[in-house]
């Protein structure tokens, strides 16, 4: 497999424009990236926020979407009460972003211990995101509702979800299963919102098997 890992705008060391933080903006970035590299079609794996980006891409570009792997997925964040509580916290953020806030946020996404060095890398990368981006992204998430178009996704879809995920409940996964024809759910028992971090070998195996099944 030839895999690309995109750093989204204003994350990590990528450029940090003043605007463009809606799900549709991120999906356009993916399309432009593919155009620049001459990639006609691909499988897309997304986690949390990126599950909405990949869904949006599949809705807008079905002819370029071979399949989706959605980890800790949602499709309408506005209906999640916890998201509104979190946005209230984010709205008060100022630069420099509090390391304690970022640490607590990252730890809230896991249920199994991670290697300390890896956890510290996640925290340091998250600290590169300015406060205005945190605000813009989460404000955008509360405005982006894919529920009316998600049923148009026809690409083979694998949902991966940790049974201890407190951010995207099982009910969201069941709704996605109903909305995306032919999709299936792989549950990681005892894992949290980021099972690909907690059980990377298992995740890699499941992702590989899914892709190989689709391309056969």
ABEGO torsion letter per residue (X at the ends): XBBBBBBBBGBEABBBBABGABAAAAAAAAAAAAAAAGBABBBBBBBEAAAAAAAAAAAABAAABAEBBBBGBBABAAABAAAAAAAAAAAABBOBBBAAAAAAAAAAABABBBBAAAAAAAAAAAAABBAAAAAAAAAAAAABBAAAAAAABABBBBBBBBAABAABBAAAAAAAAAABBGBBBBBBBGBBABAAAABAAAAAAAAAAAAAAAAX
